[in-house]
Amino acid sequence: MNVLVTGGAGFIGSHIVDLLVEKGCTVSIVDNLSTGRPENINPGANFCNIDVRDPGLKEIVAREKPSAVIHLAAQVDVQRSLQDPHTDAEINIIGAVNLLDACSASGVGKVVYASTAAVYGSPAYLPVDERHPVAPQSPYGLSKHTVEHYLRLYRDMHGINFTVLRFANVYGPRQDATGEGGVVAIFIDKLAKGVKPVIFGDGEQTRDFIYVKDVAAASLAALQQGDGGTFNVSTGKGLSVNYLYQALKALTGSIMEPLYQPPRPGDITHSTLSNARACVSLDWRPRYILMEGLRETVDFCR
Ligand SMILES: NC(=O)c1ccc[n+]([C@@H]2O[C@H](COP(=O)([O-])OP(=O)(O)OC[C@H]3O[C@@H](n4cnc5c(N)ncnc54)[C@H](O)[C@@H]3O)[C@@H](O)[C@H]2O)c1
């Protein structure tokens, strides 16, 4: 199978590329290295350094001739989307439309799209399933959700098949600990530097932490299954930030206590996503238990 992965030099995308290469697929990467890193690029893939908004993307897709595209390239910083919604919309919406036009012109059969739990906004009930109302609370959540509509439209207008995957909180090796990086990467980074990590609120807020290799497996499953569907990719289990911190303390051998600060405005208290639909329709389930995933991540950071 010939697959093009946008954002393939990034955290999640590079794990997807690794798995595709391992399975013997022909893989091309489209990435402008804005947050992705050259060292993440699998040498078995063909790397194209181009912005998803670039009109030249059409020629790249025509040349690489993928049968399917996994679209991850995005502006992923929620805070940046609040400060600069214009750029967020340009990259996440216009970039995706540019890609879909290129896919349509080259007869790409399917697009698997990396969406996010941020589309749901504040949960009205837990666990959040795919029927939960959509009410994004940031331009990032809104731009990611808007593309879900474009996918449906492009299927109806141009016959491009699609699957939407809404990822929970993804963690694992290669995650960026700077800026708005995931809490796991930030905690490991601070513990390694001997700096007290900050926990906002009392630490009893829960999140659904899914290991990046499980996300990669779900993305590959969606290449063959789940046509026209939307699926949460999650563990279905809520884990408190305090629990996560204690687990990382134990794995790193640290004795450092965290610094508690007042909760940030708009922070959601509890978030858990049901993965029942993905388990049935994608024939997928998370394989990694938390300690396994955290151990691999800590080992990588060392
Ligand atoms: N990390 C998470 O917890 C999480 C959760 C839900 C959804 N997602 C989604 O997963 C996808 C990947 O996120 P990630 O955490 O790996 O982030 P990342 O920043 O590591 O990866 C994004 C990649 O896209 C590239 N990129 C950004 N803008 C581009 C552009 N204009 N043109 C070409 N390439 C561009 C970056 O260089 C980078 O390699 C995103 O679509 C994100 O919305 C991530």
The ligand as an SDF file (V2000), in Angstrom:
LIG
                    3D

 44 48  0  0  0  0  0  0  0  0999 V2000
   -0.7460   15.2090   20.8000 N   0  0  0  0  0  0  0  0  0  0  0  0
   -2.0090   15.0330   21.1590 C   0  0  0  0  0  0  0  0  0  0  0  0
   -2.3000   14.7360   22.3290 O   0  0  0  0  0  0  0  0  0  0  0  0
   -3.1230   15.1730   20.1450 C   0  0  0  0  0  0  0  0  0  0  0  0
   -4.4370   15.0140   20.5920 C   0  0  0  0  0  0  0  0  0  0  0  0
   -5.4710   15.1250   19.6850 C   0  0  0  0  0  0  0  0  0  0  0  0
   -5.2050   15.3550   18.3340 C   0  0  0  0  0  0  0  0  0  0  0  0
   -3.9230   15.5220   17.9160 N   0  0  0  0  0  0  0  0  0  0  0  0
   -3.7040   15.7790   16.4870 C   0  0  0  0  0  0  0  0  0  0  0  0
   -2.6830   14.9240   16.0080 O   0  0  0  0  0  0  0  0  0  0  0  0
   -1.9460   15.5670   14.9770 C   0  0  0  0  0  0  0  0  0  0  0  0
   -0.4570   15.4840   15.2570 C   0  0  0  0  0  0  0  0  0  0  0  0
   -0.1800   16.1570   16.4760 O   0  0  0  0  0  0  0  0  0  0  0  0
    1.2190   16.0110   17.2460 P   0  0  0  0  0  0  0  0  0  0  0  0
    0.9150   16.0320   18.7050 O   0  0  0  0  0  0  0  0  0  0  0  0
    1.9940   14.9040   16.6670 O   0  0  0  0  0  0  0  0  0  0  0  0
    1.8860   17.4180   16.9240 O   0  0  0  0  0  0  0  0  0  0  0  0
    3.2790   17.7770   16.2040 P   0  0  0  0  0  0  0  0  0  0  0  0
    3.4070   19.2640   16.2900 O   0  0  0  0  0  0  0  0  0  0  0  0
    4.3820   16.9420   16.7540 O   0  0  0  0  0  0  0  0  0  0  0  0
    3.0040   17.3330   14.7090 O   0  0  0  0  0  0  0  0  0  0  0  0
    2.4680   18.1900   13.7230 C   0  0  0  0  0  0  0  0  0  0  0  0
    3.3290   18.0530   12.4780 C   0  0  0  0  0  0  0  0  0  0  0  0
    2.7420   18.8300   11.4300 O   0  0  0  0  0  0  0  0  0  0  0  0
    3.7660   19.6290   10.8270 C   0  0  0  0  0  0  0  0  0  0  0  0
    3.1110   20.8430   10.3160 N   0  0  0  0  0  0  0  0  0  0  0  0
    2.5510   21.8320   11.0520 C   0  0  0  0  0  0  0  0  0  0  0  0
    2.0610   22.7880   10.2400 N   0  0  0  0  0  0  0  0  0  0  0  0
    2.3270   22.3890    8.9700 C   0  0  0  0  0  0  0  0  0  0  0  0
    2.0700   22.9450    7.6960 C   0  0  0  0  0  0  0  0  0  0  0  0
    1.4660   24.1300    7.5590 N   0  0  0  0  0  0  0  0  0  0  0  0
    2.4710   22.2710    6.5970 N   0  0  0  0  0  0  0  0  0  0  0  0
    3.1130   21.0720    6.7150 C   0  0  0  0  0  0  0  0  0  0  0  0
    3.3880   20.4990    7.9110 N   0  0  0  0  0  0  0  0  0  0  0  0
    2.9980   21.1480    9.0180 C   0  0  0  0  0  0  0  0  0  0  0  0
    4.7700   19.9130   11.9240 C   0  0  0  0  0  0  0  0  0  0  0  0
    6.0530   20.2430   11.4430 O   0  0  0  0  0  0  0  0  0  0  0  0
    4.7570   18.5820   12.6820 C   0  0  0  0  0  0  0  0  0  0  0  0
    5.6860   17.6800   12.1660 O   0  0  0  0  0  0  0  0  0  0  0  0
   -2.4910   16.9870   14.8740 C   0  0  0  0  0  0  0  0  0  0  0  0
   -3.3740   17.0470   13.7810 O   0  0  0  0  0  0  0  0  0  0  0  0
   -3.2370   17.1880   16.1850 C   0  0  0  0  0  0  0  0  0  0  0  0
   -4.3040   18.0880   16.0260 O   0  0  0  0  0  0  0  0  0  0  0  0
   -2.8720   15.4500   18.7950 C   0  0  0  0  0  0  0  0  0  0  0  0
  1  2  1  0
  2  3  2  0
  2  4  1  0
  4  5  1  0
  4 44  2  0
  5  6  2  0
  6  7  1  0
  7  8  2  0
  8  9  1  0
  8 44  1  0
  9 10  1  0
  9 42  1  0
 10 11  1  0
 11 12  1  0
 11 40  1  0
 12 13  1  0
 13 14  1  0
 14 15  2  0
 14 16  1  0
 14 17  1  0
 17 18  1  0
 18 19  2  0
 18 20  1  0
 18 21  1  0
 21 22  1  0
 22 23  1  0
 23 24  1  0
 23 38  1  0
 24 25  1  0
 25 26  1  0
 25 36  1  0
 26 27  1  0
 26 35  1  0
 27 28  2  0
 28 29  1  0
 29 30  1  0
 29 35  2  0
 30 31  1  0
 30 32  2  0
 32 33  1  0
 33 34  2  0
 34 35  1  0
 36 37  1  0
 36 38  1  0
 38 39  1  0
 40 41  1  0
 40 42  1  0
 42 43  1  0
M  CHG  2   8   1  16  -1
M  END
$$$$
